[in-house]
Amino acid sequence: MKAWLLLTMAAIASAQDFTQRGFLDTSATFFPQTAPNDSGHAWGQSLLQYEAFYKLGPYLRFSGGIDARTDTHQQTERDFGLSWWDRTRQRPAFAVRRLSAAYSRGKLTIEAGKQFIRWGKTDILTPTDRFAPRDYLDVVENDFLAITAARLTYGGQSNSIDVVFSPRLTPSRVPLLNERWSGLPEGVSLSELPPAYPGGPQFGARWNHIGQTLEYALSFYNGYDHLPLFRAELPFVQQFYPQMRMYGGDAAVPLSLLTLKAEAAYFTSTTAASDEYVLYVVQLERQSGEWSFVGGYTGEALTRHGSTPFYSPERGFARAVTGLAGYTIDTNRSLTFEGVVRQNGQGVFLEAKYSQAWGQHWRATAGIAWIHGADSDFLGQYHRNSYGILGLRYSF
């Protein structure tokens, strides 16, 4: 795998229709309080990300990328192997971020390989986004993971259909048990067995229509949940991934003063221990001068209660009022604000960030986040994890 990847990247680099980009990002996070299973007050991490793109003729293009990272808190492996499937509990030190080939001609596009696939229209929660696992090791600061899949898209400006087949589940990463984001109460000690991954494929389809006054889509997914359930024979626990089927839809309506978006999905499962439920979002967007605003409500309705503990930030951030705001000071400086308030008042997350760029390559970011609530609430359980963050990025 390593030799093939290096040869591929070298061949791409020698061509004319070649573009590349990347960055080195270093950040430090500071926690005023300790957590029951984590006495640390600070950690640092660095990420080197490189991506390259090559267009071969009018129809074929290649995309590739690599991540290399490390940290001070051992959320990253100390192994020097190159990860493809992203099935490690820790972040891999070296990973193939993406590597795919795409053929486009007329209304048809076919892409195969490791790629990012996003569905849905809403921002604060995207229930239909089933091919988009995330890295939740830090829960509130999370990134998407690419999956290995074949994707066919056919259509024009008004109607399009998107069909996806993935031969193997790429799971989301959930917090490590010995870290502060696990949320384990004081005095609880657990040992984790290797996760039990399913062996079957996933597939799904999405049809999207863009009209003069309304854009809407219908989607279907059959496969596995990328977030785990837990088997427990104390003190041992093991992650496993239930079968999942999703029926969803989303819509966007531009109005005179703002844009209204809505999205909903119904999740069923043949795994008896899994819940069946509906997730939905109603969202408003507005751009006013240098300000951008997004606000709405995320809801959940449970139709069947399973018998097994689960971990789901998607559901944990539901039943909440959420808001995002951004202010562009000038071409180099910006402010962003984010807030989540659970409807029962037992979980609150507020964050503010300031970003400033220098020249073409450097950008610094400073932020502060406040988390408050009750231990019984998904968000409130992290009330000891309020933090400040400083970051510096060099882009090339």
Buried (B, 14 or more C-beta within 10 A) or exposed (E): EEEEBEEBBEEBEEEEEBEBEBBBBBBBBBBEEEBBBBEBEEBBBBBBBBBBBBBEEEEEBBBBBBBBBBBBBEBBBEEEEBBBBBBBBBBBBBBBBBBBBBEBEEEEBBBBBBBBBEBBBBBBBBBBBBBBBBBBBBBBBBEBBBBBBBBBBBBEEEEBEBBBBBEBBBBBBBBBBBBBBBBBEEEEEBEBEEBEBBEEBBBBBBBBBBEEEEBBBBBBBBBBBBBBBBBEEEEEBBBBBBBBBBBBBBBBBEEEEBBBBBBBBBBBBEBEBBBBBBBBBBBBBBEEEEEBBBBBBBBBEEEEEBEBEBBBBBBBBBBBBBBBBBBBEEEEEBBBBBBBBBEEEBBBBBBBBBBBBEEEEEBEBEBBBBBBBBEEBBBBBBBBBBBBBBBBBEBE
